[in-house]
Structures are given as C-alpha cells and as structure tokens.
Amino acid sequence: MDINNHKQKRALMLHYGGDEMDHLFGTIPNTGDDYKTGKDKLTAPFNQGENSDLEEINFRDISQNEG
C-alpha cells in the first residue's frame, strides 16, 4: 500500500491493529489527527526504558557458578 494521506494511515493503523488496540488508543489523551502523533502516543508507554521489576527478578535469579 502506498498511502500518503496521514489521516488515512492513522485509520488503517487502528483498523488493522484490532479491537484491543483501538480500545487502548481511545484511552490515550491528545492523540492528534495524524498518523505520526497517534503512533508516537500509542508506542510511548511501551518505550519507557528498563523495567525495574524485571531487572530485580533477573538479579535475584543470578547464582554463583562453581569455582
């Protein structure tokens, strides 16, 4: 697909993302009207960097090797 209209790109992103993504997108404030703003707002919560809980779990699973 070669789509250049940013509003159409946004609509297709939400359509092909499915009901769950559409619902999640509806809960995010200030998503704008264009594709880039919508995509950035949708991906921001998932790009927070390190997950401190996961890092703690991984740290606690470390064990010393013999020798």
C-alpha positions, 0 to 999 in steps of 0.5 A: 500500500502506498498511502500518503494521506496521514489521516488515512494511515492513522485509520488503517493503523487502528483498523488493522491493529484490532479491537484491543488496540483501538480500545487502548488508543481511545484511552490515550489523551491528545492523540492528534489527527495524524498518523505520526502523533497517534503512533508516537502516543500509542508506542510511548508507554511501551518505550519507557526504558528498563523495567525495574521489576524485571531487572530485580527478578533477573538479579535475584535469579543470578547464582554463583557458578562453581569455582 
